[in-house]
Amino acid sequence: MQLPETIVCPVCFSRLAESEDKLRCLGCSRLYPIVDGLPVLLPGRATLPASQA
């Protein structure tokens, strides 16, 4: 998936990187799911990696 640079983390406004079936924020490390090929950029649906939870 090629992300436009205008799509950023809705919490900290950092860039996002694709990581398996999720998008990972390069700033706060939140993981946003990709459902049916569409990123779900809702803060309530984001998770934190186990090392930061």
PDB file of N, CA, C and O in Angstrom, chain B, residues numbered from 101:
ATOM      1  N   MET B 101       0.851  -1.177   0.000  1.00  0.00           N
ATOM      2  CA  MET B 101       0.000   0.000   0.000  1.00  0.00           C
ATOM      3  C   MET B 101       0.892   1.233   0.000  1.00  0.00           C
ATOM      4  O   MET B 101       1.778   1.364   0.844  1.00  0.00           O
ATOM      5  N   GLN B 102       0.664   2.115  -0.923  1.00  0.00           N
ATOM      6  CA  GLN B 102       1.410   3.370  -1.003  1.00  0.00           C
ATOM      7  C   GLN B 102       0.598   4.454  -0.309  1.00  0.00           C
ATOM      8  O   GLN B 102      -0.489   4.807  -0.767  1.00  0.00           O
ATOM      9  N   LEU B 103       1.123   4.986   0.799  1.00  0.00           N
ATOM     10  CA  LEU B 103       0.407   6.018   1.552  1.00  0.00           C
ATOM     11  C   LEU B 103       0.795   7.407   1.086  1.00  0.00           C
ATOM     12  O   LEU B 103       1.977   7.699   0.905  1.00  0.00           O
ATOM     13  N   PRO B 104      -0.200   8.265   0.891  1.00  0.00           N
ATOM     14  CA  PRO B 104       0.137   9.670   0.611  1.00  0.00           C
ATOM     15  C   PRO B 104       0.767  10.291   1.859  1.00  0.00           C
ATOM     16  O   PRO B 104       0.449   9.887   2.977  1.00  0.00           O
ATOM     17  N   GLU B 105       1.644  11.257   1.678  1.00  0.00           N
ATOM     18  CA  GLU B 105       2.298  11.891   2.816  1.00  0.00           C
ATOM     19  C   GLU B 105       1.348  12.722   3.659  1.00  0.00           C
ATOM     20  O   GLU B 105       1.692  13.118   4.772  1.00  0.00           O
ATOM     21  N   THR B 106       0.165  12.990   3.146  1.00  0.00           N
ATOM     22  CA  THR B 106      -0.806  13.786   3.905  1.00  0.00           C
ATOM     23  C   THR B 106      -1.550  12.957   4.944  1.00  0.00           C
ATOM     24  O   THR B 106      -2.227  13.516   5.807  1.00  0.00           O
ATOM     25  N   ILE B 107      -1.434  11.628   4.876  1.00  0.00           N
ATOM     26  CA  ILE B 107      -2.074  10.776   5.882  1.00  0.00           C
ATOM     27  C   ILE B 107      -1.100  10.614   7.040  1.00  0.00           C
ATOM     28  O   ILE B 107      -0.002  10.080   6.880  1.00  0.00           O
ATOM     29  N   VAL B 108      -1.522  11.084   8.207  1.00  0.00           N
ATOM     30  CA  VAL B 108      -0.669  11.046   9.400  1.00  0.00           C
ATOM     31  C   VAL B 108      -1.458  10.488  10.577  1.00  0.00           C
ATOM     32  O   VAL B 108      -2.673  10.313  10.491  1.00  0.00           O
ATOM     33  N   CYS B 109      -0.776  10.215  11.656  1.00  0.00           N
ATOM     34  CA  CYS B 109      -1.394   9.749  12.886  1.00  0.00           C
ATOM     35  C   CYS B 109      -2.356  10.824  13.399  1.00  0.00           C
ATOM     36  O   CYS B 109      -1.960  11.983  13.522  1.00  0.00           O
ATOM     37  N   PRO B 110      -3.607  10.469  13.700  1.00  0.00           N
ATOM     38  CA  PRO B 110      -4.549  11.466  14.186  1.00  0.00           C
ATOM     39  C   PRO B 110      -4.278  11.909  15.633  1.00  0.00           C
ATOM     40  O   PRO B 110      -4.893  12.864  16.107  1.00  0.00           O
ATOM     41  N   VAL B 111      -3.375  11.233  16.330  1.00  0.00           N
ATOM     42  CA  VAL B 111      -3.067  11.579  17.716  1.00  0.00           C
ATOM     43  C   VAL B 111      -1.874  12.526  17.797  1.00  0.00           C
ATOM     44  O   VAL B 111      -1.960  13.572  18.440  1.00  0.00           O
ATOM     45  N   CYS B 112      -0.745  12.166  17.143  1.00  0.00           N
ATOM     46  CA  CYS B 112       0.476  12.979  17.279  1.00  0.00           C
ATOM     47  C   CYS B 112       0.920  13.621  15.960  1.00  0.00           C
ATOM     48  O   CYS B 112       1.899  14.367  15.930  1.00  0.00           O
ATOM     49  N   PHE B 113       0.203  13.333  14.877  1.00  0.00           N
ATOM     50  CA  PHE B 113       0.454  13.919  13.550  1.00  0.00           C
ATOM     51  C   PHE B 113       1.796  13.529  12.935  1.00  0.00           C
ATOM     52  O   PHE B 113       2.317  14.244  12.079  1.00  0.00           O
ATOM     53  N   SER B 114       2.358  12.397  13.369  1.00  0.00           N
ATOM     54  CA  SER B 114       3.586  11.873  12.762  1.00  0.00           C
ATOM     55  C   SER B 114       3.236  11.005  11.557  1.00  0.00           C
ATOM     56  O   SER B 114       2.083  10.618  11.367  1.00  0.00           O
ATOM     57  N   ARG B 115       4.248  10.710  10.752  1.00  0.00           N
ATOM     58  CA  ARG B 115       4.066   9.861   9.573  1.00  0.00           C
ATOM     59  C   ARG B 115       3.753   8.434   9.982  1.00  0.00           C
ATOM     60  O   ARG B 115       4.056   8.007  11.096  1.00  0.00           O
ATOM     61  N   LEU B 116       3.138   7.705   9.057  1.00  0.00           N
ATOM     62  CA  LEU B 116       2.772   6.310   9.276  1.00  0.00           C
ATOM     63  C   LEU B 116       3.585   5.418   8.352  1.00  0.00           C
ATOM     64  O   LEU B 116       3.949   5.822   7.247  1.00  0.00           O
ATOM     65  N   ALA B 117       3.869   4.200   8.811  1.00  0.00           N
ATOM     66  CA  ALA B 117       4.580   3.208   8.002  1.00  0.00           C
ATOM     67  C   ALA B 117       3.784   1.912   8.033  1.00  0.00           C
ATOM     68  O   ALA B 117       3.201   1.557   9.058  1.00  0.00           O
ATOM     69  N   GLU B 118       3.761   1.211   6.910  1.00  0.00           N
ATOM     70  CA  GLU B 118       3.046  -0.054   6.846  1.00  0.00           C
ATOM     71  C   GLU B 118       3.846  -1.130   7.567  1.00  0.00           C
ATOM     72  O   GLU B 118       5.053  -1.266   7.367  1.00  0.00           O
ATOM     73  N   SER B 119       3.156  -1.887   8.406  1.00  0.00           N
ATOM     74  CA  SER B 119       3.776  -2.957   9.177  1.00  0.00           C
ATOM     75  C   SER B 119       2.816  -4.140   9.191  1.00  0.00           C
ATOM     76  O   SER B 119       1.844  -4.135   9.947  1.00  0.00           O
ATOM     77  N   GLU B 120       3.076  -5.159   8.363  1.00  0.00           N
ATOM     78  CA  GLU B 120       2.203  -6.321   8.191  1.00  0.00           C
ATOM     79  C   GLU B 120       0.801  -5.877   7.798  1.00  0.00           C
ATOM     80  O   GLU B 120       0.631  -5.306   6.721  1.00  0.00           O
ATOM     81  N   ASP B 121      -0.213  -6.118   8.632  1.00  0.00           N
ATOM     82  CA  ASP B 121      -1.586  -5.734   8.302  1.00  0.00           C
ATOM     83  C   ASP B 121      -2.028  -4.512   9.099  1.00  0.00           C
ATOM     84  O   ASP B 121      -3.219  -4.316   9.340  1.00  0.00           O
ATOM     85  N   LYS B 122      -1.067  -3.697   9.504  1.00  0.00           N
ATOM     86  CA  LYS B 122      -1.358  -2.507  10.296  1.00  0.00           C
ATOM     87  C   LYS B 122      -0.515  -1.333   9.784  1.00  0.00           C
ATOM     88  O   LYS B 122       0.430  -1.514   9.017  1.00  0.00           O
ATOM     89  N   LEU B 123      -0.879  -0.141  10.224  1.00  0.00           N
ATOM     90  CA  LEU B 123      -0.051   1.034   9.999  1.00  0.00           C
ATOM     91  C   LEU B 123       0.539   1.426  11.343  1.00  0.00           C
ATOM     92  O   LEU B 123      -0.175   1.525  12.341  1.00  0.00           O
ATOM     93  N   ARG B 124       1.845   1.648  11.363  1.00  0.00           N
ATOM     94  CA  ARG B 124       2.535   1.999  12.606  1.00  0.00           C
ATOM     95  C   ARG B 124       2.932   3.464  12.561  1.00  0.00           C
ATOM     96  O   ARG B 124       3.518   3.933  11.586  1.00  0.00           O
ATOM     97  N   CYS B 125       2.603   4.184  13.636  1.00  0.00           N
ATOM     98  CA  CYS B 125       2.981   5.584  13.729  1.00  0.00           C
ATOM     99  C   CYS B 125       4.458   5.666  14.084  1.00  0.00           C
ATOM    100  O   CYS B 125       4.920   5.000  15.010  1.00  0.00           O
ATOM    101  N   LEU B 126       5.187   6.477  13.352  1.00  0.00           N
ATOM    102  CA  LEU B 126       6.618   6.615  13.603  1.00  0.00           C
ATOM    103  C   LEU B 126       6.908   7.516  14.799  1.00  0.00           C
ATOM    104  O   LEU B 126       8.050   7.583  15.253  1.00  0.00           O
ATOM    105  N   GLY B 127       5.898   8.209  15.316  1.00  0.00           N
ATOM    106  CA  GLY B 127       6.079   9.089  16.465  1.00  0.00           C
ATOM    107  C   GLY B 127       5.692   8.428  17.776  1.00  0.00           C
ATOM    108  O   GLY B 127       6.528   8.274  18.667  1.00  0.00           O
ATOM    109  N   CYS B 128       4.422   8.034  17.900  1.00  0.00           N
ATOM    110  CA  CYS B 128       3.918   7.495  19.170  1.00  0.00           C
ATOM    111  C   CYS B 128       3.804   5.971  19.174  1.00  0.00           C
ATOM    112  O   CYS B 128       3.445   5.394  20.201  1.00  0.00           O
ATOM    113  N   SER B 129       4.096   5.308  18.067  1.00  0.00           N
ATOM    114  CA  SER B 129       4.112   3.849  17.915  1.00  0.00           C
ATOM    115  C   SER B 129       2.740   3.190  17.936  1.00  0.00           C
ATOM    116  O   SER B 129       2.656   1.964  18.002  1.00  0.00           O
ATOM    117  N   ARG B 130       1.662   3.969  17.882  1.00  0.00           N
ATOM    118  CA  ARG B 130       0.336   3.357  17.826  1.00  0.00           C
ATOM    119  C   ARG B 130       0.219   2.534  16.551  1.00  0.00           C
ATOM    120  O   ARG B 130       0.816   2.858  15.524  1.00  0.00           O
ATOM    121  N   LEU B 131      -0.564   1.463  16.640  1.00  0.00           N
ATOM    122  CA  LEU B 131      -0.810   0.591  15.502  1.00  0.00           C
ATOM    123  C   LEU B 131      -2.263   0.732  15.084  1.00  0.00           C
ATOM    124  O   LEU B 131      -3.170   0.530  15.891  1.00  0.00           O
ATOM    125  N   TYR B 132      -2.481   1.076  13.831  1.00  0.00           N
ATOM    126  CA  TYR B 132      -3.821   1.244  13.287  1.00  0.00           C
ATOM    127  C   TYR B 132      -4.111   0.068  12.360  1.00  0.00           C
ATOM    128  O   TYR B 132      -3.282  -0.267  11.515  1.00  0.00           O
ATOM    129  N   PRO B 133      -5.289  -0.570  12.507  1.00  0.00           N
ATOM    130  CA  PRO B 133      -5.600  -1.732  11.668  1.00  0.00           C
ATOM    131  C   PRO B 133      -5.900  -1.330  10.226  1.00  0.00           C
ATOM    132  O   PRO B 133      -6.320  -0.208   9.943  1.00  0.00           O
ATOM    133  N   ILE B 134      -5.669  -2.279   9.335  1.00  0.00           N
ATOM    134  CA  ILE B 134      -6.088  -2.141   7.945  1.00  0.00           C
ATOM    135  C   ILE B 134      -7.184  -3.182   7.743  1.00  0.00           C
ATOM    136  O   ILE B 134      -6.933  -4.381   7.864  1.00  0.00           O
ATOM    137  N   VAL B 135      -8.396  -2.730   7.436  1.00  0.00           N
ATOM    138  CA  VAL B 135      -9.541  -3.618   7.288  1.00  0.00           C
ATOM    139  C   VAL B 135     -10.014  -3.573   5.839  1.00  0.00           C
ATOM    140  O   VAL B 135     -10.343  -2.508   5.316  1.00  0.00           O
ATOM    141  N   ASP B 136     -10.043  -4.720   5.206  1.00  0.00           N
ATOM    142  CA  ASP B 136     -10.449  -4.821   3.799  1.00  0.00           C
ATOM    143  C   ASP B 136      -9.678  -3.851   2.911  1.00  0.00           C
ATOM    144  O   ASP B 136     -10.233  -3.278   1.974  1.00  0.00           O
ATOM    145  N   GLY B 137      -8.394  -3.674   3.213  1.00  0.00           N
ATOM    146  CA  GLY B 137      -7.532  -2.830   2.413  1.00  0.00           C
ATOM    147  C   GLY B 137      -7.612  -1.343   2.734  1.00  0.00           C
ATOM    148  O   GLY B 137      -6.951  -0.538   2.077  1.00  0.00           O
ATOM    149  N   LEU B 138      -8.412  -0.961   3.735  1.00  0.00           N
ATOM    150  CA  LEU B 138      -8.565   0.446   4.109  1.00  0.00           C
ATOM    151  C   LEU B 138      -8.021   0.686   5.513  1.00  0.00           C
ATOM    152  O   LEU B 138      -8.371  -0.048   6.438  1.00  0.00           O
ATOM    153  N   PRO B 139      -7.179   1.693   5.691  1.00  0.00           N
ATOM    154  CA  PRO B 139      -6.674   1.995   7.032  1.00  0.00           C
ATOM    155  C   PRO B 139      -7.780   2.597   7.898  1.00  0.00           C
ATOM    156  O   PRO B 139      -8.534   3.462   7.454  1.00  0.00           O
ATOM    157  N   VAL B 140      -7.860   2.123   9.144  1.00  0.00           N
ATOM    158  CA  VAL B 140      -8.838   2.639  10.103  1.00  0.00           C
ATOM    159  C   VAL B 140      -8.074   3.543  11.066  1.00  0.00           C
ATOM    160  O   VAL B 140      -7.465   3.066  12.023  1.00  0.00           O
ATOM    161  N   LEU B 141      -8.109   4.844  10.808  1.00  0.00           N
ATOM    162  CA  LEU B 141      -7.311   5.802  11.577  1.00  0.00           C
ATOM    163  C   LEU B 141      -8.149   6.459  12.674  1.00  0.00           C
ATOM    164  O   LEU B 141      -8.197   7.685  12.781  1.00  0.00           O
ATOM    165  N   LEU B 142      -8.796   5.645  13.472  1.00  0.00           N
ATOM    166  CA  LEU B 142      -9.576   6.125  14.606  1.00  0.00           C
ATOM    167  C   LEU B 142      -8.778   5.859  15.880  1.00  0.00           C
ATOM    168  O   LEU B 142      -8.377   4.721  16.125  1.00  0.00           O
ATOM    169  N   PRO B 143      -8.541   6.888  16.694  1.00  0.00           N
ATOM    170  CA  PRO B 143      -7.745   6.689  17.919  1.00  0.00           C
ATOM    171  C   PRO B 143      -8.279   5.560  18.799  1.00  0.00           C
ATOM    172  O   PRO B 143      -7.496   4.853  19.433  1.00  0.00           O
ATOM    173  N   GLY B 144      -9.584   5.385  18.845  1.00  0.00           N
ATOM    174  CA  GLY B 144     -10.180   4.318  19.653  1.00  0.00           C
ATOM    175  C   GLY B 144      -9.900   2.922  19.151  1.00  0.00           C
ATOM    176  O   GLY B 144     -10.007   1.964  19.916  1.00  0.00           O
ATOM    177  N   ARG B 145      -9.546   2.775  17.888  1.00  0.00           N
ATOM    178  CA  ARG B 145      -9.237   1.471  17.296  1.00  0.00           C
ATOM    179  C   ARG B 145      -7.744   1.175  17.304  1.00  0.00           C
ATOM    180  O   ARG B 145      -7.330   0.060  16.988  1.00  0.00           O
ATOM    181  N   ALA B 146      -6.940   2.162  17.661  1.00  0.00           N
ATOM    182  CA  ALA B 146      -5.485   1.980  17.672  1.00  0.00           C
ATOM    183  C   ALA B 146      -5.071   1.175  18.900  1.00  0.00           C
ATOM    184  O   ALA B 146      -5.742   1.184  19.932  1.00  0.00           O
ATOM    185  N   THR B 147      -3.952   0.482  18.756  1.00  0.00           N
ATOM    186  CA  THR B 147      -3.364  -0.247  19.885  1.00  0.00           C
ATOM    187  C   THR B 147      -1.911   0.196  20.040  1.00  0.00           C
ATOM    188  O   THR B 147      -1.302   0.733  19.114  1.00  0.00           O
ATOM    189  N   LEU B 148      -1.381  -0.041  21.217  1.00  0.00           N
ATOM    190  CA  LEU B 148       0.029   0.221  21.472  1.00  0.00           C
ATOM    191  C   LEU B 148       0.771  -1.109  21.467  1.00  0.00           C
ATOM    192  O   LEU B 148       0.211  -2.122  21.886  1.00  0.00           O
ATOM    193  N   PRO B 149       2.017  -1.130  21.005  1.00  0.00           N
ATOM    194  CA  PRO B 149       2.796  -2.365  21.058  1.00  0.00           C
ATOM    195  C   PRO B 149       2.887  -2.866  22.504  1.00  0.00           C
ATOM    196  O   PRO B 149       2.824  -2.077  23.448  1.00  0.00           O
ATOM    197  N   ALA B 150       3.034  -4.165  22.664  1.00  0.00           N
ATOM    198  CA  ALA B 150       3.092  -4.776  24.002  1.00  0.00           C
ATOM    199  C   ALA B 150       4.185  -4.147  24.874  1.00  0.00           C
ATOM    200  O   ALA B 150       4.034  -4.073  26.094  1.00  0.00           O
ATOM    201  N   SER B 151       5.269  -3.701  24.267  1.00  0.00           N
ATOM    202  CA  SER B 151       6.361  -3.123  25.051  1.00  0.00           C
ATOM    203  C   SER B 151       6.011  -1.745  25.613  1.00  0.00           C
ATOM    204  O   SER B 151       6.695  -1.258  26.513  1.00  0.00           O
ATOM    205  N   GLN B 152       4.941  -1.101  25.088  1.00  0.00           N
ATOM    206  CA  GLN B 152       4.559   0.228  25.565  1.00  0.00           C
ATOM    207  C   GLN B 152       3.219   0.220  26.305  1.00  0.00           C
ATOM    208  O   GLN B 152       2.829   1.231  26.889  1.00  0.00           O
ATOM    209  N   ALA B 153       2.523  -0.902  26.284  1.00  0.00           N
ATOM    210  CA  ALA B 153       1.174  -0.966  26.904  1.00  0.00           C
ATOM    211  C   ALA B 153       1.257  -0.945  28.408  1.00  0.00           C
ATOM    212  O   ALA B 153       0.229  -0.992  29.084  1.00  0.00           O
TER     213      ALA B 153
END
